[in-house]
Structures are given as C-alpha cells and as structure tokens.
Amino acid sequence: MPSPESTAQAFEDRYGRRPDGVWSAPGRVNLIGEHTDYNDGLVFPFAIERRTWAAMGRREDRTLTVHSGAMPEPAQASLDELGPERFDGWSAYVFGVVWAMEQRGVDLSGRTGFDIMLASDVPLGAGLSSSAAIECAVAIALNDEWELGLTRRELIYICQLAENGAVGAPTGNMDQTASLMGEAGHGVLIDVRAETADPVALHFADEGLELLVIDTRVHHEHATGGYGARRKSCEDGAAAMGVASLRDLTEEDLPRAVEVLDDETFRRVKHVVTENARVARTAEVVANEGPRAIGDLLVASHASMRDDFEISVPELDLAVETALANGAVGSRMTGGGFGGAAIALIDADRAAEVEAAIEAAFADAGFTAPIIFVVNPSAGAHRDL
C-alpha cells in the first residue's frame, strides 16, 4: 500500500531528486445525504483513512508534469496554456486545480512549474471520491508550495470548479468539503447553503460498531450518464415549484408538488426533500442517542435512492439487502449512484460473517466479486512530509 515515504521515493525514482514535500487528502464515505449538495442542501459525510498522496517538487520553468504509478504515461501542461480544452483524461483532476486557482484570482504570472507524483489507495469509481482526493491533495500542496495563504473554504471552491469546469462533472462540493475538513472520529455535517461544515462525533468504536464498505466494482463516471439528468430534474422541479432551489421546500410542500410536477420530476424532488430531512435527523440522533439508533434512517435513504431517484443498481440493492438480513444496524448505497459502493453499519464482531454472506450472495447472483473493507472516520487533507 502507498505511504508518504513510498510516494516520496517514487518521486525520486521518476524525477531524480527528492520532492519538496508530500501532501495527502482522503477519500470519503457519505453516511447519508445523496444528491442534496447541488440543491443547497444538507449532507453528512466523513473522511476515511484511504488517501491520495501527492509528492511535489518545483521546477525552474513553467512546465507542469504529473505521473502516477497507476497510469502508464506522465502528463504535461504549461502554466501559459491552461484551459479545460487542453486537459485529457485523469490529468484534468490535477491541471484543473491549477486552472481553477487562476479562475478564482490566483496570479500565475512569475510562478514556476512543478513535478508531481501521485499514489493512492482510494478505489477508483467506487463512490468514495477518488477524484476529490486527487484535487484536494494537489490543492493543499500548491497552496503550500506557492505560499498562497488560501483558506480551506477557498480551496473547496477551487477543487469544485476543477471538477465542474475542467473535468466536466456537474457535482456539488460535498466531496471536497469532507476531504479538506474531515476530523478523526467525526462526521462533517455540511450545510451547503449556509457554507458551514460542523464536526459531529460518530462514536462507532465506542459502540462496538464498524462501517463496512462494499465496493460492487460496477464503475461509474459522473461526467457522463445519469448524474447530469438527475441534476436537471432537480433544477426543473425547483423552477416549477417557484423556488430558487429544492432546499426551499420541506415535506409539507410535497402534496402541492405532486399536483404541479410530472411523476418522474416529483419523485426526484421527493427524494431530495426527504433526504435533507433524514440528514438533519441522523446528525441529531447520532449525537443524542448514538449510532445504533440511525439504522432506519440509512435504510429509508437507500429506498428513496432506489425508488424515487433511481440511481441504484442490482448489485447495490443486493449488498444492502444481504447486509440487513445478516444483522447490520443499517445499510445504504453511498455516492452518486449508477454503481459504486454500499455501506453497512455492523457490529465489529460480525464483520467476517457479514462479509462472507455478501460474497456468497454475489456469487449466487453471478455478479463480479465485491471488494469489502472497513473504513474509519479520519483526518482531512494535510502535509505528511
């Protein structure tokens, strides 16, 4: 598995010198609150111990290079010719951050370029935000290297702009907020409209619980597919209801919404409105009653994503159903949907039993074997070396 030291050594092997430093940012699991962030809503993710490391060293010219052991060829760009039309594939997550910094007012004139080596143990396409981990690791590295003095909030917006404008994925900033603002042992209750990110102690270990991630290995990409269509449905629903965003609606508005909206748009709106309520309730319950009391909220969230937002897939449904049938406190799909991962909150001493049951269920269904592992609420982005 990669580490700060191995990433620094990979940089030295590739570029022939030691890096100036190594920075890292975590992936995230969203405990609850899906497709609410771009609707000015509430989300409740936490940073995980799986991270992306970025070893960086300055150059004498204005060239940017990036290499990753997971990619066969390095990528290169110039500080003088930055633009989304020049980015290709995975390197857009790196060069897009530099471009987004310039778009948000960072003066790149007189800046020297850099060499960078990436290493990661965040699974790709699993709904654990491997993209935000790259963006945030690069952003904090550049913030230090170029002595920009940008706040974490400013870095969140820069990374979101990179995702939206350079990569082309129409996501909100939940992933970047969790990656940059996470704290060990805590979730991050994010109010997108209010621009707040409050730590909430989760107490999983105190209650003898673990959070299991079931990576279905059904990969997704937010820049394509149904993500954009869901976002448009939300925008159309808000416009038809005469509000700026779906955050302005509550469950009391749903009887009127069913009269105003077509069936599909209503179900999209219903998911977001009820999911916001579930997020607020989950944060309240976990703080006052403990994590064992949130199971029904997780299950209701999955049902809403499956039936109303229609972003689940058979592999995710099977993972959730099997976990619950084998004693999970709660379970749901996590992430943007159309593949990716599910989560299950389980008693730690039953982890092997639940894992075996899910693997057997996938085999019986003829699905690709899932990758299953435990995650813990961990620290956000920081410098490692």
ZAMARGU-4260 file (C-alpha; in steps of 0.2 Angstrom, whole numbers, plus 5000, padded with zeros to 4 digits):
<rodrens>
0) 5000/5000/5000 | 5006/5018/4996 | 5013/5029/5010 | 5021/5046/5011 | 5038/5038/5011
5) 5035/5027/4996 | 5027/5041/4987 | 5042/5052/4990 | 5053/5038/4984 | 5043/5035/4968
10) 5045/5054/4965 | 5064/5052/4967 | 5065/5037/4956 | 5055/5046/4942 | 5062/5064/4943
15) 5080/5061/4950 | 5078/5072/4966 | 5069/5072/4982 | 5052/5081/4982 | 5050/5097/4992
20) 5036/5088/5002 | 5022/5075/5002 | 5004/5080/5005 | 4988/5069/5006 | 4970/5070/5006
25) 4957/5057/5010 | 4943/5049/5000 | 4926/5050/5009 | 4911/5040/5013 | 4894/5048/5014
30) 4885/5042/5029 | 4869/5050/5022 | 4863/5064/5011 | 4864/5060/4992 | 4862/5072/4978
35) 4857/5086/4991 | 4873/5096/4989 | 4870/5104/4972 | 4852/5108/4979 | 4859/5119/4993
40) 4855/5105/5005 | 4862/5095/5019 | 4875/5081/5018 | 4884/5071/5032 | 4900/5063/5025
45) 4916/5058/5034 | 4934/5057/5028 | 4942/5040/5028 | 4959/5033/5030 | 4961/5029/5012
50) 4970/5043/5004 | 4979/5050/4989 | 4997/5056/4991 | 5005/5070/4981 | 5024/5072/4981
55) 5028/5088/4973 | 5044/5097/4968 | 5047/5114/4960 | 5054/5116/4943 | 5064/5130/4935
60) 5052/5133/4921 | 5033/5135/4919 | 5030/5117/4915 | 5018/5106/4925 | 5021/5087/4924
65) 5012/5073/4934 | 5015/5055/4935 | 5006/5041/4944 | 5011/5023/4946 | 4993/5018/4941
70) 4994/5027/4924 | 5006/5021/4910 | 5012/5038/4904 | 5015/5055/4913 | 5005/5070/4908
75) 5012/5088/4904 | 5005/5105/4903 | 5011/5123/4903 | 5006/5137/4915 | 5005/5148/4900
80) 4992/5137/4891 | 4980/5131/4904 | 4962/5128/4899 | 4949/5114/4900 | 4951/5111/4881
85) 4969/5106/4884 | 4966/5093/4898 | 4964/5075/4894 | 4958/5061/4905 | 4964/5059/4923
90) 4977/5073/4922 | 4962/5085/4921 | 4960/5082/4940 | 4977/5089/4943 | 4979/5103/4930
95) 4961/5108/4933 | 4965/5113/4950 | 4979/5125/4944 | 4967/5132/4931 | 4953/5134/4944
100) 4965/5144/4955 | 4969/5156/4941 | 4950/5157/4938 | 4947/5162/4956 | 4960/5175/4956
105) 4977/5167/4959 | 4990/5176/4949 | 5001/5163/4940 | 5012/5176/4932 | 5030/5173/4938
110) 5026/5156/4946 | 5037/5141/4942 | 5030/5125/4937 | 5031/5108/4947 | 5033/5090/4945
115) 5021/5079/4955 | 5020/5060/4959 | 5003/5053/4964 | 4999/5037/4973 | 4983/5032/4981
120) 4973/5018/4989 | 4956/5026/4986 | 4947/5014/4975 | 4943/5021/4958 | 4925/5023/4953
125) 4918/5015/4969 | 4909/5031/4975 | 4922/5035/4988 | 4928/5051/4979 | 4945/5047/4972
130) 4943/5062/4961 | 4941/5074/4976 | 4956/5066/4985 | 4967/5070/4970 | 4961/5088/4968
135) 4962/5092/4987 | 4980/5084/4989 | 4986/5094/4974 | 4977/5110/4980 | 4985/5110/4998
140) 5002/5106/4990 | 5001/5120/4978 | 4994/5132/4992 | 5010/5127/5002 | 5022/5127/4988
145) 5017/5144/4981 | 5013/5151/4998 | 4996/5157/4993 | 4988/5158/5010 | 4971/5151/5004
150) 4959/5146/5017 | 4951/5128/5017 | 4934/5136/5011 | 4943/5144/4996 | 4952/5128/4992
155) 4935/5119/4992 | 4928/5131/4979 | 4944/5129/4969 | 4943/5110/4969 | 4924/5110/4965
160) 4927/5122/4950 | 4941/5110/4944 | 4928/5096/4945 | 4914/5105/4936 | 4924/5116/4924
165) 4939/5105/4920 | 4933/5088/4922 | 4915/5092/4917 | 4906/5083/4931 | 4891/5093/4937
170) 4894/5089/4956 | 4892/5099/4971 | 4906/5102/4984 | 4902/5089/4997 | 4917/5078/4992
175) 4929/5092/4993 | 4922/5098/5009 | 4924/5081/5018 | 4941/5079/5011 | 4948/5096/5017
180) 4938/5097/5033 | 4937/5080/5040 | 4942/5076/5058 | 4946/5059/5066 | 4931/5050/5074
185) 4919/5063/5067 | 4907/5066/5053 | 4906/5083/5044 | 4888/5090/5044 | 4888/5101/5029
190) 4875/5114/5026 | 4879/5119/5008 | 4868/5135/5008 | 4875/5141/5024 | 4893/5137/5020
195) 4895/5128/5036 | 4904/5111/5040 | 4902/5106/5058 | 4911/5091/5065 | 4899/5078/5074
200) 4906/5064/5084 | 4901/5047/5077 | 4906/5035/5092 | 4906/5020/5081 | 4921/5012/5090
205) 4913/5017/5107 | 4898/5007/5102 | 4907/4992/5096 | 4902/4996/5078 | 4912/4996/5061
210) 4907/5004/5045 | 4909/4991/5031 | 4911/4997/5013 | 4905/4985/4999 | 4913/4991/4983
215) 4902/4982/4970 | 4915/4985/4956 | 4902/4992/4945 | 4911/5008/4940 | 4903/5025/4936
220) 4908/5042/4930 | 4899/5057/4935 | 4905/5067/4919 | 4893/5055/4909 | 4877/5046/4911
225) 4863/5049/4923 | 4870/5061/4935 | 4868/5077/4924 | 4850/5071/4920 | 4846/5070/4939
230) 4853/5087/4942 | 4842/5094/4928 | 4827/5086/4935 | 4830/5095/4952 | 4833/5112/4943
235) 4817/5109/4933 | 4807/5104/4949 | 4813/5119/4958 | 4808/5131/4944 | 4791/5123/4943
240) 4788/5125/4961 | 4794/5143/4961 | 4809/5142/4972 | 4827/5145/4970 | 4832/5128/4975
245) 4825/5112/4982 | 4832/5117/4999 | 4817/5129/5000 | 4805/5115/5000 | 4800/5104/5015
250) 4790/5088/5017 | 4775/5099/5019 | 4776/5105/5001 | 4776/5088/4994 | 4757/5087/4992
255) 4757/5103/4981 | 4772/5096/4972 | 4763/5080/4967 | 4750/5091/4959 | 4762/5103/4950
260) 4775/5091/4944 | 4775/5076/4932 | 4778/5059/4940 | 4797/5057/4937 | 4801/5075/4942
265) 4790/5073/4958 | 4800/5058/4963 | 4816/5066/4960 | 4811/5081/4971 | 4803/5070/4984
270) 4820/5061/4986 | 4830/5077/4989 | 4817/5085/5001 | 4815/5069/5011 | 4834/5066/5011
275) 4838/5083/5018 | 4826/5079/5032 | 4835/5062/5035 | 4852/5071/5036 | 4846/5083/5049
280) 4838/5069/5059 | 4853/5057/5058 | 4865/5071/5064 | 4853/5074/5079 | 4851/5056/5083
285) 4869/5051/5082 | 4873/5065/5094 | 4859/5062/5106 | 4856/5043/5105 | 4871/5036/5097
290) 4875/5027/5081 | 4864/5012/5084 | 4849/5022/5083 | 4852/5028/5065 | 4849/5012/5056
295) 4831/5015/5050 | 4836/5032/5043 | 4850/5023/5032 | 4838/5010/5026 | 4825/5024/5021
300) 4838/5033/5012 | 4843/5018/5001 | 4824/5015/4997 | 4822/5033/4992 | 4838/5032/4980
305) 4832/5016/4973 | 4814/5020/4970 | 4812/5039/4969 | 4829/5045/4962 | 4833/5028/4953
310) 4851/5028/4955 | 4854/5011/4962 | 4859/4995/4953 | 4855/4977/4957 | 4872/4974/4964
315) 4870/4989/4977 | 4852/4983/4981 | 4859/4965/4984 | 4873/4971/4995 | 4861/4982/5006
320) 4848/4968/5007 | 4861/4955/5012 | 4869/4966/5025 | 4852/4969/5033 | 4847/4951/5033
325) 4863/4947/5042 | 4861/4959/5056 | 4868/4976/5050 | 4861/4990/5060 | 4858/5000/5044
330) 4864/4999/5026 | 4863/5010/5010 | 4871/5014/4994 | 4883/5028/4995 | 4890/5041/4982
335) 4882/5047/4966 | 4875/5030/4961 | 4874/5020/4945 | 4887/5009/4953 | 4900/5011/4966
340) 4898/5006/4984 | 4886/5002/4998 | 4889/5004/5016 | 4884/4994/5031 | 4885/4999/5049
345) 4888/4982/5058 | 4894/4975/5075 | 4913/4973/5074 | 4912/4955/5079 | 4901/4951/5065
350) 4911/4959/5051 | 4918/4942/5044 | 4900/4934/5045 | 4893/4949/5035 | 4907/4949/5023
355) 4905/4931/5019 | 4886/4932/5017 | 4888/4946/5004 | 4902/4937/4994 | 4891/4922/4993
360) 4876/4932/4988 | 4886/4940/4974 | 4892/4923/4968 | 4875/4916/4968 | 4869/4930/4958
365) 4883/4929/4945 | 4889/4946/4949 | 4908/4951/4950 | 4915/4948/4967 | 4914/4964/4978
370) 4929/4971/4987 | 4924/4973/5005 | 4933/4983/5018 | 4931/4993/5034 | 4933/5012/5035
375) 4936/5023/5050 | 4932/5042/5051 | 4949/5050/5049 | 4958/5067/5047 | 4956/5078/5032
380) 4970/5084/5020 | 4987/5089/5027 | 5005/5089/5024 | 5014/5072/5028 | 5032/5075/5024
</rodrens>
